[in-house]
Amino acid sequence: MSQSKGRTARNAPRPLRGRRSDGAVDDSRALKDAALQREREFWDKIAAKDKTEFAALLHPDYVGVYRCGRLTAAEEVASTEDVNVGTASLEDLSVVALRSGAELVSYRLVAKGQTGGRAFCVTNNVLTVWVRVGSAWKAIAHSEVAAS
């Protein structure tokens, strides 16, 4: 084994990995990239005020959980009416494959924009559960809490 700068094959940096609920290890680069793309699409649809496309991302049994209470898919779409997202940055994304066709995605969201005519800048911890329905991924649960 060749050593370079104190690293051996045994302690060399490893590719990012995710752990499935059954304990198996997945190559999480592809998992993370796909999850990040879905989450960005989620926020892009809100920012674009594209209610039809945003609603299409939500599962019929969707539930949003927030400090103000729980929202159905229709209530979630309606809640975006007065929100103007200027920027949304997704940081420290993590993905857990719960089973085939179901993933739990968590990350820190830093968003700026306006709601109710007032500027906002928030840093929230976010959790979304995605399920595959046919060939499409749908958000079935979403929650945000203010980061401390």
GIZIZI-V641703 format. One record per residue. RES is the residue in one letter. PSI is psi in whole degrees, 0 to 359 (none if undefined). Layout:
RES	PSI
RES	PSI
This chain:
M	132
S	145
Q	138
S	117
K	41
G	3
R	137
T	173
A	328
R	323
N	16
A	152
P	139
R	155
P	154
L	141
R	151
G	156
R	128
R	163
S	337
D	6
G	348
A	149
V	133
D	154
D	108
S	356
R	310
A	320
L	311
K	318
D	316
A	318
A	318
L	319
Q	317
R	316
E	320
R	319
E	318
F	308
W	325
D	321
K	322
I	313
A	324
A	356
K	33
D	81
K	321
T	312
E	324
F	314
A	325
A	340
L	347
L	136
H	148
P	331
D	17
Y	143
V	129
G	132
V	120
Y	174
R	327
C	348
G	197
R	145
L	141
T	175
A	313
A	320
E	323
E	313
V	314
A	327
S	344
T	354
E	314
D	12
V	127
N	102
V	120
G	308
T	148
A	116
S	129
L	122
E	154
D	48
L	137
S	143
V	134
V	121
A	111
L	320
R	178
S	122
G	17
A	128
E	143
L	123
V	129
S	150
Y	172
R	130
L	128
V	114
A	146
K	147
G	212
Q	146
T	134
G	29
G	4
R	140
A	146
F	154
C	113
V	151
T	112
N	149
N	130
V	144
L	127
T	136
V	124
W	140
V	146
R	128
V	105
G	237
S	359
A	148
W	136
K	138
A	125
I	340
A	145
H	137
S	147
E	138
V	146
A	134
A	146
S	none
